[in-house]
Amino acid sequence: MNKPATPPPEPAVSRFPVPRLEDMPEDIRARITAVQEKSGFIPNVFLVLAHRPDEFRAFFAYHDALMDKPGNLTKAEREMIVVATSNANQCQYCVIAHGAILRIRAKDALIADQVAVNYRKADITPRQKAMLDFAMKVSATAHEVGDADFTALSAHGFTEDDIWDIAGISAFFGLSNRMANVTSMRPNPEFYAMGR
């Protein structure tokens, strides 16, 4: 008589130790609990980065300053930058997680896949393509950024503050992408269906 197959173990969310929620500092635990209450689950990025509490606080402070601020870039456009550059950096976690957020913010079930695979063919505006061209340049060859890039972006109505935001988001997620890859951070299954 054959025994029923044992399901494979759940893959680890990180190759580094992940602290238990009850062992985390109070401020970090409170932030994670608030996210869990809002979304219904804890995104693995919070658990993985809680391994280093001071860096967790700095990371999310900078994340929030870039992603939640008012300005000429919409929240969906900010997520487009994350998805396009994260794909170029081969960051599975950020493409999946921020792709879900992009679908929700843009109210478009197709946009995240289009932007991740090839934003130049995506159903986005010429202004958004110029924004992503610059974000990709910052991500891959920032040393080549020059006055011509500012002129091109200005022609699409981007201000100096907008250009700083595009560059900041691209650069910040370069850090995030690399740490997600080094830690082997796994996307939560919930992200795959969000906004579809």
Secondary structure, DSSP 4 states (H G I P E B T S, - for coil): -PPPPPPPPPPPS-SS----GGGS-HHHHHHHHHHHHHHSS--HHHHHHTTSHHHHHHHHHHHHHHHS--SSS-HHHHHHHHHHHHHHTT-HHHHHHHHHHHHHHHT-SSHHHHHHHHGGGSS--HHHHHHHHHHHHHHHHGGG--HHHHHHHHHTT--HHHHHHHHHHHHHHHHHHHHHHHHTPPPPHHHHHTT-
